[in-house]
Amino acid sequence: MTVEEIERLAAWCARAGIGEIELAQVGFSLRVRLQSFAAETPPLAAAAIPNAETAFNGVRALGVGVFRVDHPTTGRPVAASGQTVRKGDTVGVLQVGPCLKAVLAPADGVLGAALVEDGAVVGYGTPLYALAAADRAKQ
């Protein structure tokens, strides 16, 4: 996990009123504990807390599971880097046990390279693909 991702996680927790969160996976664990502000310490201005939803414009995981670039039943890529996609197009698969859930493009655009390896465990909000506006990609 990068420092930027940890900062975003802390910002999400602060906005949601979550005081502590712990993440663990093989070879990695992280515990974030947010302390309440003392009365003499002014709270951070809303503008100082990064808005995690606008920090990344692309395709995010909408759940927890194993991200699949290649469809598990066909072995073929679901979508390709550089492909023009429309809002709602399937660009990947999130596998939770035997269940498969389509990862959908949130907007029209040109799909960037996968930001997560095929088979990686992802959590809610994990950036999966960059998505460039179709008009900017042509320039």
PEDA-V710754 format. One record per helix or strand of 2 or more residues. SS is the DSSP state (A for helix, B for strand). FROM is the first residue (numbers start at 1). TO is the last residue. If there is no record, write none. Layout:
SS_FROM_TO, SS_FROM_TO
This chain:
A_3_16, B_20_25, B_28_33, A_46_48, A_52_55, B_58_60, B_65_68, B_84_85, B_90_96, B_99_104, B_109_114, B_121_122, B_127_132, A_134_137
